[in-house]
């Protein structure tokens, strides 16, 4: 669902960013978004992050396909997992992981996405 709706959502997010409705102040910028920043973020900021991750994965996969290069397994797995849920569903999983692991709030959000969506599903098989 996420990948299929990415263009509509990305347009809305970009419009909000251009109009100044969403974003972090310069002093809040970080190289890696961690759990502390994630939990302090608003729902629109979290949505923008998830949409950005999905768009990055889709572009990476499209470039590889265009160049005739075999796709990365992790990109395929992550895209499949995110495509099977809504943006709010992904946000809820990430929120739940950080709430269940308060001592690991310094962990990068993208790592948590991998642990809570891809690795957990693969181990359950």
C-alpha positions as CSV (number, residue, x, y, z in Angstrom):
1,X,0.0,0.0,0.0
2,X,2.7,2.5,0.9
3,X,4.6,2.2,-2.4
4,X,1.5,2.4,-4.4
5,X,0.4,5.6,-2.8
6,X,3.9,7.1,-2.6
7,X,3.5,9.7,-5.3
8,X,0.3,11.2,-3.8
9,X,1.8,11.3,-0.3
10,X,5.2,12.5,-1.5
11,X,3.5,15.4,-3.3
12,X,1.5,16.3,-0.2
13,X,4.7,16.1,2.0
14,X,6.7,18.2,-0.5
15,X,4.0,20.8,-0.6
16,X,4.0,21.0,3.2
17,X,7.7,21.2,3.3
18,X,7.8,24.0,0.7
19,X,5.1,25.9,2.6
20,X,7.1,25.5,5.8
21,X,4.5,23.4,7.5
22,X,6.8,20.5,8.3
23,X,10.5,20.3,9.2
24,X,13.1,20.5,11.9
25,X,14.8,23.7,12.9
26,X,18.4,24.0,12.0
27,X,19.5,23.3,15.6
28,X,17.5,20.1,15.6
29,X,19.2,18.6,12.5
30,X,20.9,15.3,12.9
31,X,22.9,13.0,10.6
32,X,20.9,10.0,11.7
33,X,17.4,10.1,13.1
34,X,17.4,8.1,16.4
35,X,14.6,7.1,18.8
36,X,14.8,10.3,20.8
37,X,14.2,12.4,17.8
38,X,11.6,10.0,16.5
39,X,9.6,10.0,19.7
40,X,9.7,13.8,19.9
41,X,8.5,14.1,16.3
42,X,5.0,15.0,15.2
43,X,2.9,12.5,13.2
44,X,3.4,14.5,10.0
45,X,7.2,14.5,10.5
46,X,7.1,10.7,11.1
47,X,5.0,10.3,7.9
48,X,7.5,12.4,6.0
49,X,10.3,10.2,7.2
50,X,8.6,6.9,6.2
51,X,7.6,8.3,2.8
52,X,11.2,9.4,2.3
53,X,12.6,6.0,3.1
54,X,10.1,4.3,0.8
55,X,10.8,6.7,-2.0
56,X,14.6,6.2,-1.6
57,X,14.1,2.4,-1.8
58,X,11.9,2.7,-4.9
59,X,14.4,5.0,-6.7
60,X,17.3,2.7,-5.8
61,X,15.4,-0.3,-7.1
62,X,14.4,1.5,-10.3
63,X,17.9,2.6,-11.0
64,X,19.2,-1.0,-10.5
65,X,16.5,-2.4,-12.8
66,X,17.2,0.3,-15.5
67,X,20.9,-0.5,-15.4
68,X,20.3,-4.3,-15.5
69,X,21.9,-4.8,-12.1
70,X,20.4,-7.4,-9.8
71,X,18.4,-5.9,-7.0
72,X,19.6,-5.8,-3.4
73,X,17.9,-8.4,-1.3
74,X,17.6,-6.0,1.7
75,X,15.9,-3.4,-0.6
76,X,13.5,-6.0,-1.9
77,X,12.7,-7.3,1.6
78,X,12.2,-3.8,3.1
79,X,10.1,-2.6,0.2
80,X,7.9,-5.6,0.4
81,X,7.3,-5.2,4.1
82,X,6.6,-1.5,3.8
83,X,4.3,-2.1,0.8
84,X,2.2,-4.5,2.9
85,X,1.3,-1.9,5.5
86,X,0.1,1.7,5.8
87,X,2.3,4.6,6.7
88,X,0.6,4.8,10.1
89,X,1.0,1.1,10.6
90,X,4.8,1.5,10.1
91,X,4.9,4.4,12.5
92,X,3.0,2.4,15.1
93,X,5.5,-0.5,14.8
94,X,8.5,1.9,15.2
95,X,6.8,3.7,18.1
96,X,6.1,0.3,19.8
97,X,9.7,-0.9,19.4
98,X,11.1,2.3,21.1
99,X,8.5,2.1,23.8
100,X,9.4,-1.6,24.5
101,X,13.1,-0.8,24.4
102,X,13.6,2.5,26.3
103,X,17.3,1.9,26.9
104,X,17.8,1.8,23.1
105,X,16.3,5.1,22.2
106,X,19.7,6.2,20.8
107,X,19.3,3.5,18.1
108,X,18.8,4.7,14.5
109,X,15.2,4.6,13.3
110,X,16.2,2.9,10.0
111,X,17.8,0.1,12.1
112,X,14.6,-0.3,14.0
113,X,12.7,-0.5,10.8
114,X,14.9,-3.4,9.8
115,X,14.6,-5.1,13.1
116,X,10.9,-4.7,13.7
117,X,9.7,-5.2,10.2
118,X,12.1,-7.3,8.1
119,X,14.2,-9.3,10.5
120,X,11.3,-10.1,12.9
121,X,9.2,-11.3,10.0
122,X,12.0,-13.4,8.5
123,X,12.7,-15.1,11.9
124,X,9.0,-15.9,12.4
125,X,9.0,-18.0,9.2
